[in-house]
Amino acid sequence: MTETYTQTAWSLTDLFPSQESPEMEAAFGEIQAQVSDFEGRRQALTPDIPADDFIKFVESLESISQLVHKVYSFASLRFYGDTQDQAAQTFLARVDQFMADIENRMLFFSLWWKSLEEEQAKRLLEHGGKYHYFLKEMRLFKPYTLSEPEEKVINIKNVTGAKAIEKLYETITNRYLFKVEIDGELVELTRDELMVYARHHDPNLRAAIYQELYRVYGQDSLILGQIYQSLVRDWGNEQVNLRGFSAPISARNLGNAVPDEVVDTLLEVCRSNADVFQRFFRLKARWLKIDRLRRYDIYAPLAKSEKRYEYGDAAQMVLDSFRHFHPRIGDLAQRVFEQNHLDSEVRKGKRGGAFCWSVEPGGTPWVLVNYQGRPGDVATIAHELGHAIHAMLAAHHTLFTFHSSLPLAENASTFGEMLLVDRLLADEKDEEVRRDLLFRQVDDAYATIMRQAYFAIFERDAHEMIQKGVSVDELAQAYLENLREQFGDAVELSEEFKWEWVSIPHIYGTPFYVYAYAFGQLLVLALYKQYQEEGESFKPRYLEILSAGGSDAPADILARAGIDVYSREFWQGGFDVIKDLIEQLEEIPIKNS
């Protein structure tokens, strides 16, 4: 029997009935009780502590963290469902403050663990079992750890500092509405509704929506730019000045368990391959019968009318494409629908974009999308469900190790998109639509690899510039230069794109997150090529990579699959796949009509 899927908001009742419920208050009380017990055993933490007692500390830490994360997840997911809801805002602020207090009361354990001499730590690590990598990874931060009073001050400061400023950015930008004339009527749209028209066949409408997007962001550019400057200074003050990281990006790299040299190589290879996508943009201009693409035209469709997909059909296509690869993958994805953990509606106040939120090992993640029927929206469902599958495959790990590190986190999601595209191409009989899908593959590769890599390059430059005291306008000019290098003479840039950077939430909330997309996409291109060459024998190896979660360093997980992330040639191999696809597109005759 085929399921019928309809667009709905998600249900959070699997976490708590409501923020005012007795269950929620009981959770706060239980956390307090467990933390008090944890604190009461502090004196037992000595260098010669018995291994069994040490592991009991770690188990207690996991138990407390699991309950804290459950409360925080409810507060955050409720807020993202409606960022303008004052009750949700207030409750999230309460939870942020509560978490900072709890973290400070438990801080002594991680500080003690990182303070141990190598031989003392080695003895306990031998008994670490399922916690081994978590404990080993924690000690990597030993050189960058401050004293207990200093760490407590940072935790308290973050609640009313960086976290509060980030929430202010989200609250300001998620209330934006955009006015644009469509079919002779002036309409008011959310950002997600507006960006549907980035792929519209009408070039004048494409230009109008981008001009309106950056008119609105540009009006607030001074305040949004100042928010960014404050967050960057906060990051630099803590990570470089206090903790001693050699560069702002190094703090993220260590958190991702990826060496600086790997990230440097990745970004260098991306930068040296900018001409690959410039070549594609010139090809696309020929297909669109224009001399040169404008930045407005990057995602322009080749077919005049874009195919639309009903939500129920889209959900079924994604599930079918996953099941075709492996039945278990399809079944895990279906769990998200069955448990009403997917919010697909478009509504005012809801957070824009899309994400997957995994709460605990074995639990079904929550997925947010803003579905409007475009092929890209279908791909977004596949992408976010890929994240959910990744987490569910790693359910046998601890709370501390079932989440993969950011660079590997984009693996299952982008692989899921490619499975979907294969399904769409196999089912589509209209040659015009098939050609558009092939072009869209390269469009999406650009958006995931080169666009994100250049965001990361801008972040590196911006962090350095801000520490030297530049203005918001100077940052905007630097971003425009970043775009000029990225597009060369293949794409015409308009002045309003200098404000694109203030519209990118990732660089505000999670500095240097974005290179994970390029890492993941290039990795997936290599893996997908292996899948096409090897067929069934590839699948167990791939599922093993996903099932590893965050239980080891990405380089070690991938090395077991024969991948060397230190190698420039490996990253270049991903671009070679893109070059092959562009060459296929260049061989398609361009019709004169």
C-alpha positions as CSV (number, residue, x, y, z in Angstrom):
1,M,0.0,0.0,0.0
2,T,1.4,3.4,-1.0
3,E,1.5,6.0,1.7
4,T,0.0,9.5,1.2
5,Y,2.2,12.3,2.4
6,T,0.9,15.8,3.0
7,Q,2.7,19.0,4.1
8,T,2.5,19.6,7.8
9,A,4.3,21.3,10.7
10,W,6.3,18.9,12.8
11,S,5.3,17.5,16.1
12,L,7.7,17.8,19.1
13,T,5.7,15.6,21.4
14,D,8.3,12.8,21.2
15,L,10.5,15.2,23.2
16,F,7.9,16.9,25.5
17,P,4.2,17.7,25.3
18,S,4.9,21.4,25.7
19,Q,7.3,23.8,27.3
20,E,4.9,24.3,30.2
21,S,4.3,20.6,30.8
22,P,5.0,18.7,34.0
23,E,7.4,16.5,32.0
24,M,9.5,19.5,31.1
25,E,9.7,20.7,34.6
26,A,10.5,17.2,35.8
27,A,13.4,17.1,33.2
28,F,14.8,20.3,34.7
29,G,14.6,18.8,38.2
30,E,16.2,15.5,37.1
31,I,19.1,17.3,35.5
32,Q,19.7,19.3,38.6
33,A,19.6,16.1,40.7
34,Q,22.0,14.2,38.4
35,V,24.4,17.2,38.3
36,S,24.4,17.5,42.1
37,D,25.4,13.8,42.3
38,F,28.1,14.3,39.7
39,E,29.5,17.3,41.6
40,G,29.4,15.3,44.8
41,R,31.9,12.7,43.4
42,R,34.5,15.3,42.3
43,Q,37.0,14.4,45.0
44,A,37.2,10.9,43.5
45,L,38.9,12.3,40.4
46,T,42.6,11.6,41.2
47,P,45.3,10.4,38.8
48,D,45.1,6.9,40.3
49,I,41.2,6.6,40.1
50,P,40.2,3.0,39.3
51,A,39.2,2.6,35.7
52,D,35.7,1.4,36.6
53,D,35.0,4.5,38.7
54,F,36.3,6.7,35.9
55,I,34.0,5.1,33.3
56,K,31.0,5.6,35.7
57,F,31.9,9.4,35.6
58,V,31.7,9.2,31.8
59,E,28.4,7.3,31.9
60,S,27.0,10.0,34.2
61,L,28.2,12.7,31.9
62,E,26.5,11.1,29.0
63,S,23.2,10.6,30.9
64,I,23.1,14.3,31.9
65,S,24.1,15.5,28.5
66,Q,21.4,13.4,26.9
67,L,18.7,14.9,29.0
68,V,20.1,18.4,28.6
69,H,20.2,18.0,24.8
70,K,16.6,16.8,24.8
71,V,15.5,20.0,26.6
72,Y,17.6,22.2,24.4
73,S,16.4,20.5,21.2
74,F,12.8,21.1,22.1
75,A,13.5,24.8,22.9
76,S,15.4,25.3,19.6
77,L,13.1,23.4,17.4
78,R,10.1,25.3,18.8
79,F,11.9,28.6,18.2
80,Y,12.8,27.6,14.6
81,G,9.2,26.7,13.9
82,D,8.2,30.4,14.6
83,T,11.1,32.7,15.3
84,Q,8.7,35.6,16.0
85,D,6.9,33.7,18.9
86,Q,7.8,35.6,22.1
87,A,7.1,32.6,24.3
88,A,9.5,30.4,22.2
89,Q,12.1,33.2,22.4
90,T,11.8,33.5,26.1
91,F,11.9,29.8,26.8
92,L,15.0,29.3,24.6
93,A,16.7,32.2,26.5
94,R,15.9,30.4,29.7
95,V,17.3,27.1,28.4
96,D,20.5,28.8,27.2
97,Q,21.1,30.3,30.6
98,F,20.3,27.0,32.3
99,M,22.7,25.1,30.0
100,A,25.5,27.5,30.8
101,D,25.0,27.0,34.5
102,I,24.9,23.2,34.1
103,E,28.0,23.2,31.9
104,N,29.9,25.3,34.4
105,R,29.0,22.9,37.2
106,M,30.3,19.9,35.2
107,L,33.3,21.6,33.7
108,F,35.7,20.2,36.3
109,F,35.6,16.8,34.7
110,S,36.8,17.7,31.3
111,L,39.4,20.0,32.8
112,W,40.7,17.3,35.0
113,W,40.8,14.8,32.2
114,K,42.8,17.2,29.9
115,S,45.2,18.0,32.8
116,L,46.4,14.4,33.2
117,E,49.8,13.4,32.2
118,E,50.0,11.2,29.1
119,E,50.8,8.0,31.0
120,Q,47.9,8.6,33.4
121,A,45.5,9.2,30.6
122,K,46.8,6.2,28.6
123,R,46.0,3.9,31.5
124,L,42.3,5.0,31.6
125,L,42.0,5.2,27.8
126,E,42.8,1.5,27.6
127,H,39.5,0.9,29.5
128,G,37.6,3.6,27.5
129,G,35.6,1.1,25.4
130,K,32.9,2.9,23.4
131,Y,34.0,6.2,24.9
132,H,37.6,5.8,23.7
133,Y,37.5,8.2,20.7
134,F,35.5,10.8,22.6
135,L,38.0,10.8,25.4
136,K,41.0,10.8,23.0
137,E,39.5,13.7,21.0
138,M,38.8,15.7,24.2
139,R,42.5,15.7,25.0
140,L,43.4,17.2,21.6
141,F,42.1,20.4,23.1
142,K,44.5,20.3,26.0
143,P,46.8,23.0,24.6
144,Y,43.8,25.4,24.1
145,T,42.1,24.9,27.4
146,L,42.0,27.6,30.0
147,S,41.6,27.5,33.8
148,E,38.3,26.5,35.4
149,P,37.4,30.1,36.4
150,E,38.2,31.4,32.9
151,E,36.2,28.6,31.2
152,K,33.2,29.4,33.4
153,V,33.4,33.1,32.5
154,I,33.4,32.2,28.8
155,N,30.3,30.0,29.2
156,I,28.4,32.7,31.1
157,K,29.5,35.4,28.7
158,N,28.4,33.4,25.7
159,V,24.8,33.3,26.8
160,T,24.4,37.1,26.8
161,G,27.2,37.6,24.2
162,A,27.7,35.6,21.1
163,K,24.6,33.4,21.4
164,A,22.4,36.4,22.1
165,I,23.8,38.3,19.2
166,E,23.3,35.4,16.9
167,K,19.7,35.0,18.0
168,L,19.2,38.7,17.3
169,Y,20.5,38.2,13.8
170,E,18.0,35.3,13.2
171,T,15.1,37.2,14.7
172,I,15.8,40.3,12.6
173,T,16.3,38.5,9.3
174,N,13.6,35.9,9.7
175,R,11.0,38.6,9.9
176,Y,12.0,40.1,6.5
177,L,9.3,40.2,3.8
178,F,10.1,41.0,0.2
179,K,7.9,42.8,-2.3
180,V,8.1,42.0,-6.0
181,E,5.8,42.2,-9.0
182,I,4.8,38.9,-10.4
183,D,2.4,38.5,-13.3
184,G,1.4,42.2,-12.9
185,E,0.6,41.9,-9.2
186,L,2.8,43.2,-6.3
187,V,3.2,40.3,-3.8
188,E,4.8,40.0,-0.4
189,L,7.0,36.9,0.1
190,T,9.3,35.3,2.6
191,R,12.9,34.7,1.6
192,D,12.2,31.0,0.7
193,E,9.2,32.0,-1.4
194,L,11.2,34.7,-3.1
195,M,14.1,32.5,-4.0
196,V,11.8,30.1,-5.9
197,Y,12.1,32.7,-8.7
198,A,15.9,32.5,-8.9
199,R,15.2,29.6,-11.3
200,H,12.4,31.3,-13.2
201,H,12.6,31.4,-17.0
202,D,12.0,35.2,-17.0
203,P,15.3,37.0,-16.8
204,N,13.7,40.3,-15.7
205,L,12.0,38.6,-12.8
206,R,15.2,36.8,-11.8
207,A,16.9,40.2,-11.7
208,A,14.1,41.8,-9.8
209,I,14.1,39.2,-7.0
210,Y,17.8,39.4,-6.4
211,Q,17.6,43.2,-6.4
212,E,14.8,43.1,-3.9
213,L,16.6,40.5,-1.7
214,Y,19.7,42.6,-1.4
215,R,17.7,45.9,-1.2
216,V,16.1,44.6,2.0
217,Y,19.4,43.1,3.5
218,G,21.2,46.2,2.3
219,Q,18.9,48.5,4.2
220,D,20.0,46.8,7.4
221,S,23.6,46.2,6.2
222,L,25.1,48.5,8.8
223,I,23.4,46.7,11.8
224,L,23.9,43.2,10.2
225,G,27.5,44.0,9.4
226,Q,28.1,45.2,12.9
227,I,26.5,42.0,14.3
228,Y,29.0,40.0,12.1
229,Q,31.9,42.1,13.2
230,S,31.0,41.5,16.9
231,L,30.7,37.8,16.4
232,V,34.0,37.7,14.5
233,R,35.8,39.7,17.2
234,D,34.3,37.4,19.9
235,W,35.5,34.4,18.0
236,G,39.0,35.8,17.6
237,N,39.2,37.0,21.2
238,E,38.4,33.6,22.5
239,Q,39.9,31.2,20.0
240,V,43.1,33.0,19.1
241,N,43.8,35.6,21.9
242,L,42.8,33.4,24.8
243,R,43.0,29.8,23.7
244,G,46.0,30.3,21.5
245,F,44.9,28.8,18.1
246,S,47.2,29.8,15.3
247,A,44.3,31.1,13.2
248,P,40.5,31.6,13.6
249,I,39.8,28.7,11.2
250,S,42.0,26.4,13.2
251,A,39.5,26.2,16.0
252,R,36.9,24.9,13.7
253,N,39.3,22.5,12.1
254,L,40.2,20.9,15.4
255,G,36.5,20.7,16.3
256,N,36.0,18.9,13.0
257,A,39.0,16.7,13.7
258,V,40.5,17.7,10.3
259,P,44.1,19.0,10.2
260,D,44.7,22.6,9.0
261,E,46.8,21.3,6.1
262,V,43.8,19.2,4.7
263,V,41.5,22.2,4.8
264,D,44.2,24.4,3.2
265,T,44.7,21.9,0.4
266,L,40.9,21.6,-0.2
267,L,40.5,25.4,-0.5
268,E,43.6,25.7,-2.7
269,V,42.3,23.1,-5.1
270,C,38.9,24.7,-5.2
271,R,40.5,28.1,-5.9
272,S,42.7,26.7,-8.7
273,N,39.6,25.1,-10.3
274,A,37.5,28.3,-10.5
275,D,37.9,28.1,-14.3
276,V,36.0,24.8,-14.4
277,F,32.7,26.5,-13.4
278,Q,33.6,29.6,-15.4
279,R,33.7,27.3,-18.4
280,F,30.3,25.9,-17.4
281,F,28.8,29.4,-17.1
282,R,30.0,30.3,-20.6
283,L,28.4,27.1,-21.9
284,K,25.2,28.0,-20.1
285,A,25.2,31.5,-21.6
286,R,25.4,29.9,-25.1
287,W,22.4,27.7,-24.3
288,L,20.4,30.7,-23.0
289,K,21.5,32.6,-26.1
290,I,23.1,35.5,-24.3
291,D,26.6,36.9,-24.5
292,R,27.4,36.6,-20.8
293,L,25.6,35.3,-17.8
294,R,24.6,37.9,-15.2
295,R,24.9,36.8,-11.5
296,Y,21.0,36.8,-11.7
297,D,21.2,34.0,-14.3
298,I,23.5,31.5,-12.4
299,Y,20.5,29.1,-11.7
300,A,18.4,30.0,-14.8
301,P,16.6,27.0,-16.2
302,L,17.0,26.0,-19.8
303,A,13.4,24.8,-20.1
304,K,10.9,27.6,-20.1
305,S,8.5,26.0,-17.6
306,E,10.1,24.3,-14.7
307,K,8.5,21.0,-13.8
308,R,6.6,21.0,-10.5
309,Y,6.1,18.1,-8.1
310,E,3.3,17.6,-5.6
311,Y,4.6,17.1,-2.1
312,G,3.3,13.5,-1.8
313,D,4.9,12.6,-5.1
314,A,8.2,14.2,-4.1
315,A,8.3,12.3,-0.8
316,Q,7.6,9.0,-2.6
317,M,10.3,9.7,-5.2
318,V,12.9,10.3,-2.6
319,L,11.9,7.2,-0.6
320,D,11.9,5.1,-3.8
321,S,15.3,6.3,-4.9
322,F,16.7,5.5,-1.4
323,R,15.1,2.0,-1.4
324,H,16.5,1.3,-4.8
325,F,20.0,1.8,-3.4
326,H,19.3,-0.2,-0.2
327,P,15.9,-1.1,1.5
328,R,17.3,-0.2,4.9
329,I,18.0,3.4,3.8
330,G,14.5,3.8,2.5
331,D,13.0,2.4,5.8
332,L,15.0,4.8,7.9
333,A,13.9,7.8,5.8
334,Q,10.3,6.7,6.1
335,R,10.6,6.8,9.9
336,V,10.9,10.6,9.7
337,F,7.6,10.9,7.9
338,E,5.8,8.3,10.0
339,Q,6.7,10.0,13.3
340,N,5.8,13.4,12.0
341,H,9.3,14.8,12.5
342,L,9.3,16.7,9.2
343,D,8.2,20.3,9.0
344,S,7.6,21.1,5.3
345,E,5.2,24.1,5.4
346,V,6.1,27.6,4.3
347,R,4.9,30.1,6.8
348,K,5.7,33.5,8.1
349,G,8.2,33.5,11.0
350,K,9.4,30.0,10.3
351,R,13.2,29.7,9.9
352,G,14.2,29.8,6.3
353,G,16.2,27.1,4.5
354,A,16.5,23.6,5.7
355,F,18.2,21.5,8.3
356,C,18.2,18.1,10.1
357,W,18.4,18.0,13.9
358,S,19.5,14.7,15.5
359,V,18.7,14.6,19.3
360,E,20.0,11.3,20.5
361,P,21.3,7.9,19.3
362,G,18.5,5.7,18.2
363,G,16.0,8.5,18.1
364,T,14.4,9.7,14.9
365,P,15.8,13.1,13.8
366,W,13.7,16.2,13.0
367,V,13.9,17.7,9.6
368,L,12.9,21.2,8.5
369,V,12.4,22.2,4.9
370,N,10.3,24.9,3.1
371,Y,8.7,22.9,0.3
372,Q,7.3,24.7,-2.7
373,G,7.3,22.1,-5.4
374,R,10.5,22.9,-7.3
375,P,12.9,20.1,-8.3
376,G,15.4,21.8,-6.0
377,D,12.9,21.4,-3.1
378,V,12.7,17.6,-3.9
379,A,16.5,17.5,-3.8
380,T,16.4,19.3,-0.4
381,I,14.2,16.6,1.1
382,A,16.6,14.0,-0.1
383,H,19.5,16.0,1.3
384,E,18.1,16.5,4.8
385,L,16.8,12.9,5.0
386,G,20.3,11.8,4.1
387,H,21.5,13.6,7.2
388,A,18.8,11.8,9.2
389,I,19.8,8.4,7.8
390,H,23.4,9.1,8.6
391,A,22.5,9.7,12.3
392,M,20.2,6.7,12.5
393,L,22.8,4.3,11.0
394,A,25.2,5.5,13.8
395,A,22.6,4.8,16.5
396,H,24.9,2.1,18.1
397,H,27.4,4.8,19.2
398,T,27.3,7.0,22.3
399,L,25.7,10.4,22.4
400,F,29.3,11.8,22.1
401,T,30.2,9.9,18.9
402,F,27.0,9.2,16.9
403,H,27.2,12.7,15.2
404,S,29.7,12.7,12.4
405,S,32.1,15.6,12.2
406,L,31.0,18.4,9.9
407,P,33.0,17.5,6.8
408,L,31.6,13.9,6.8
409,A,28.2,15.2,7.8
410,E,27.5,16.3,4.2
411,N,28.4,12.8,2.9
412,A,25.0,11.0,3.2
413,S,23.1,14.1,2.3
414,T,24.7,14.9,-1.0
415,F,24.9,11.2,-1.9
416,G,21.1,11.1,-1.3
417,E,20.6,13.9,-3.7
418,M,22.6,12.1,-6.4
419,L,20.5,9.0,-5.9
420,L,17.4,11.1,-6.5
421,V,18.8,12.8,-9.6
422,D,19.5,9.3,-11.1
423,R,15.9,8.4,-10.3
424,L,14.6,11.6,-12.0
425,L,16.7,11.1,-15.1
426,A,15.7,7.4,-15.4
427,D,12.0,8.3,-15.2
428,E,12.0,11.5,-17.3
429,K,11.1,11.0,-21.0
430,D,11.1,14.7,-22.0
431,E,14.5,15.4,-23.4
432,E,14.2,19.1,-22.6
433,V,13.6,18.3,-18.9
434,R,16.4,15.7,-18.9
435,R,18.8,18.3,-20.3
436,D,17.7,20.8,-17.7
437,L,18.3,18.2,-15.0
438,L,21.8,17.6,-16.2
439,F,22.6,21.3,-16.2
440,R,21.0,21.5,-12.7
441,Q,23.5,18.9,-11.5
442,V,26.4,21.2,-12.3
443,D,24.4,24.2,-11.0
444,D,24.1,22.3,-7.7
445,A,27.8,21.3,-7.7
446,Y,28.7,24.9,-8.1
447,A,26.4,25.9,-5.2
448,T,27.8,23.2,-3.0
449,I,31.5,23.3,-3.9
450,M,32.8,26.6,-5.4
451,R,30.2,28.9,-3.8
452,Q,30.9,27.4,-0.3
453,A,34.6,27.3,-0.7
454,Y,34.7,31.0,-1.6
455,F,32.5,31.7,1.4
456,A,35.2,30.1,3.5
457,I,37.9,32.1,1.7
458,F,35.9,35.3,2.4
459,E,35.6,34.3,6.1
460,R,39.3,33.8,6.4
461,D,39.9,37.2,4.9
462,A,37.1,38.9,6.9
463,H,38.3,37.6,10.2
464,E,41.7,39.0,9.5
465,M,40.4,42.3,8.3
466,I,38.0,42.8,11.2
467,Q,40.8,42.4,13.7
468,K,42.5,45.3,11.9
469,G,39.5,47.5,12.3
470,V,37.8,47.7,8.8
471,S,34.4,49.1,8.2
472,V,31.3,47.3,7.0
473,D,31.6,48.9,3.6
474,E,35.2,47.7,3.3
475,L,34.0,44.1,4.1
476,A,31.4,44.5,1.4
477,Q,34.0,45.6,-1.1
478,A,36.2,42.6,-0.1
479,Y,33.2,40.3,-0.7
480,L,32.7,41.8,-4.2
481,E,36.4,41.2,-5.0
482,N,35.9,37.6,-3.8
483,L,33.0,37.2,-6.3
484,R,35.1,38.7,-9.1
485,E,37.8,36.2,-8.6
486,Q,35.3,33.4,-8.4
487,F,33.5,34.3,-11.6
488,G,36.3,35.9,-13.7
489,D,34.9,37.4,-16.9
490,A,32.4,34.6,-17.3
491,V,29.7,36.3,-15.2
492,E,28.6,39.9,-15.0
493,L,28.3,41.2,-11.4
494,S,25.9,43.9,-10.1
495,E,26.8,46.2,-7.2
496,E,24.0,44.9,-4.9
497,F,25.7,41.5,-4.6
498,K,28.2,43.1,-2.2
499,W,25.6,42.5,0.5
500,E,25.3,38.8,-0.2
501,W,27.5,38.0,2.8
502,V,25.2,39.6,5.3
503,S,22.5,37.1,4.2
504,I,24.5,33.9,4.9
505,P,23.4,32.6,8.3
506,H,26.2,30.0,8.6
507,I,29.0,32.6,8.8
508,Y,27.2,34.2,11.7
509,G,26.2,31.1,13.7
510,T,28.9,28.6,12.9
511,P,32.1,30.3,11.6
512,F,33.9,28.2,9.0
513,Y,31.1,25.6,8.7
514,V,30.8,26.2,5.0
515,Y,33.9,24.3,3.8
516,A,32.3,21.2,5.0
517,Y,29.9,21.4,2.0
518,A,32.8,21.5,-0.5
519,F,34.5,18.7,1.4
520,G,31.4,16.6,1.4
521,Q,30.5,17.2,-2.3
522,L,33.9,16.4,-3.6
523,L,34.1,13.3,-1.4
524,V,30.7,12.2,-2.7
525,L,31.6,12.6,-6.3
526,A,34.5,10.3,-5.8
527,L,32.4,7.8,-3.8
528,Y,29.6,8.0,-6.4
529,K,32.0,7.2,-9.2
530,Q,33.1,4.1,-7.2
531,Y,29.4,3.1,-6.8
532,Q,28.8,3.4,-10.6
533,E,31.9,1.3,-11.3
534,E,31.4,-1.3,-8.6
535,G,27.7,-1.6,-8.1
536,E,26.5,-3.9,-5.3
537,S,30.0,-4.5,-3.8
538,F,30.3,-0.8,-3.0
539,K,27.2,-0.6,-0.8
540,P,28.5,-2.4,2.3
541,R,31.6,-0.3,2.4
542,Y,29.6,2.9,2.0
543,L,27.2,2.0,4.8
544,E,30.2,1.2,7.0
545,I,31.4,4.8,6.5
546,L,28.0,6.2,7.5
547,S,27.6,3.8,10.4
548,A,30.9,5.1,11.8
549,G,29.2,8.4,12.7
550,G,31.8,10.4,14.7
551,S,33.5,7.5,16.3
552,D,36.8,8.2,14.7
553,A,38.6,11.0,12.9
554,P,37.3,11.6,9.3
555,A,40.8,10.9,7.8
556,D,40.9,7.5,9.5
557,I,37.3,6.6,8.6
558,L,37.9,7.5,5.0
559,A,41.3,5.8,4.9
560,R,39.6,2.5,5.7
561,A,37.7,3.1,2.4
562,G,40.9,3.8,0.5
563,I,40.6,7.6,0.5
564,D,43.5,9.9,1.3
565,V,42.2,13.4,2.2
566,Y,45.7,14.8,2.5
567,S,46.2,14.2,-1.2
568,R,45.7,17.1,-3.6
569,E,45.1,14.5,-6.3
570,F,42.1,13.2,-4.4
571,W,40.4,16.6,-4.3
572,Q,41.3,17.2,-7.9
573,G,39.6,13.9,-8.8
574,G,36.2,15.4,-7.7
575,F,36.7,18.3,-10.2
576,D,37.6,15.9,-12.9
577,V,34.2,14.3,-12.5
578,I,32.6,17.7,-12.9
579,K,34.8,18.4,-16.0
580,D,33.6,15.1,-17.5
581,L,29.9,16.2,-16.9
582,I,30.6,19.6,-18.5
583,E,32.2,17.9,-21.5
584,Q,29.0,15.7,-21.9
585,L,26.9,18.9,-21.8
586,E,29.1,20.6,-24.4
587,E,28.5,17.7,-26.8
588,I,24.7,18.3,-26.8
589,P,23.7,20.3,-29.9
590,I,22.3,23.7,-29.2
591,K,19.1,24.2,-31.0
592,N,18.6,27.5,-32.9
593,S,14.9,27.8,-32.1
